[in-house]
Amino acid sequence: MTSRELDPGPLRERAVAALTAARERTRVLTGCVEDRELTAQHSPLMSPLVWDLAHIGNQEELWLLRAVGGQRALRPEIDSVYDAFEHPRAERPALPLLPPAEARGYVADVRERALDVLARAPLHGRPLVEAAFAFGMIAQHEQQHDETMLITHQLRRGPAALSAPEPPRAPASAAPLPSEVRVAGGPFTMGTSA
């Protein structure tokens, strides 16, 4: 079955759900600290959190608004600032980064426009849109930066800004897990087939 034969409604719904879930994580990771914590570089190995935030929006604009939607650039002057290949992480604090409020406004504006593109775009005919590929790619990109921002939080000094529930305890009657498991050699699938 080709994607032309697939019902685009469920594809669009899955894309919206993936984009929304990623954005909610981003909100948690950037909304739990004050602006000065967003603009600080907590480790030379990591970008300031506000760089990751605006980079997420910039990539979404490049791929979904421009490449898929054929729209003109909203903020062409920031493309090089948020190009991960152009600037190593250690240099990013010295760049003219969008301040936190402006970065939040930018990513919100881009997302609103991206959802409009998703509602109208044919999900077939080009590899970039086939089966909503670009929308899934952007959701995964945001999730990758959410992981990076979580690492930045773990490297921060000061009180923890995030918390998680204790992991569930195994029942007392459960057998202990072995320290090693034998896995037979040979081909295997790692990751996802999607």
Disulfide bonds with the S-S distance in Angstrom:
none
